[in-house]
């Protein structure tokens, strides 16, 4: 593990730790100051605008593959040509995003009939700002993927940390001055502009990023579109699974259930983020092995190695949330969010298999074997929508989470494991054998923890944080003693020594 990767992993977990602390302090203010209705409205508009992110068409996901190939075949001139093409593509996408956003703003009634006239006025203002924010993110992505391709993870994660710190520093004054949800949208836009400026400076300055704008290579673009179409289809599925529940709840039940769902969903996003912290550092290596070495054995070794690390982290979060998630939400979000616990737990469980196998997505894309995954996922997502509509009518907020769980178990659990094993060339049986050593121990530890704390009154932050710290310490000690192998322990020691 080179210095950039090891320090990048440490900074990634530091960034996630800062994000959790920031949200522990910041989000309760947001929820309480805005109230359930306005908070739900903000989340609803954000979920609609997020669909415009599909205009990315999977191009950022494909960049590293095309970068690796261009550098291997043509050197820096080839990389400059790829950079020029991607920048032009994303500038066009930015213009299309603004036009599509203008359409949504002029048809704000698409949000549903359960909103008041005042809600529509506020939603229109929020949507304008969030569309501009998203439009700003498209050119930014050209620079961020270049930083990833160059394996400069320290700067990238440092910028993430800066963003997490600035969110409350800018957001709280706006809230207390009465800016409301519209003010938060202004803060989001301002931070995106700052992120674009800093990424441009780093790429064009220290990294010496170059662009070559010659005649547009239509053949290369056609190859890019063919490569990314199924990545785009996967993005459609991800957006459906991430945002359709909020839209369905808004149309069938109103904005308050959206707020309740959003609290549980937001907690799940941290779980999902943690599943990508370590794999992201190995994306360039995966592409090199897939494109240059074409060694399935080595790819399986990476698949298992990263999967084990992810398993340790995700099981700590999942079992910890099952243990103390209910009192945590009570303290964090306040009254009226009791069902958010079940939403968070169900969604984390739904994303567990996909989380421990997250590097597999990069492996199949690097091998250009991502098409069947996209098709099957799209079918399952459509089933998820139909199931969620029925389950919302039966069990409300919790029902839509159960629809997502069923879809994810079929897609990421059954189909993807068969596909990885028989088509991608990864030894899935060896993968699960490597992970099953720790799973029963983590579940038994969670059960033991529940027996100990079930009668405790965790009605204050000191008590709750004390239990969390104790559980994490016992988890880490047991993991070090019986879970990790000697190579993993050596890697951890090495990473901490380089910190």
ABEGO torsion letter per residue (X at the ends): XBAAAAAAAAAAAAAAAAAAAAAAAAAAAAAAAAEAAAAAAAAAAAAAAAAAAAAAGGAAAAAAAAAAAAAAAAEAAAAAAAAAAAAAAAAAAAAAAAAAAAAAAAAAAAAEAABBAAAAAAAAAAAAAAAAAAAAAAAAAAAAAAAAAAGBAAAAAAAAAAAAAAAAAAAAAAAAAGAEAAAAAAAAAAAAAAAAAAAAAAAABAAGBBBBBBBBBAAAAAAAAAAAAAAAAAAAAAAAAAAAAAAAAAAAAEAAAAAAAAAAAAAAAAAAAAAAAAAAAAAAAAAAAAAAAGBAAAAAAAAAAAAAAAAAAAAAAAAAAAAAAAAAAAAAAEBGAAAAAAAAAAAAAAAAAAAAAAAAAAAAAAAGAAAAAAAAAAAAAAAAAAAAAAAAAAAEAAAAAAAAAAAAAAAAAAAAAAAAAAAAGBBAAAAAAAAAAAAAAAAAAAAAAAAAAAABBBABAAAAAAAAAAAAAAAAAAAAAAABBAAAAAAAAAAAAAX
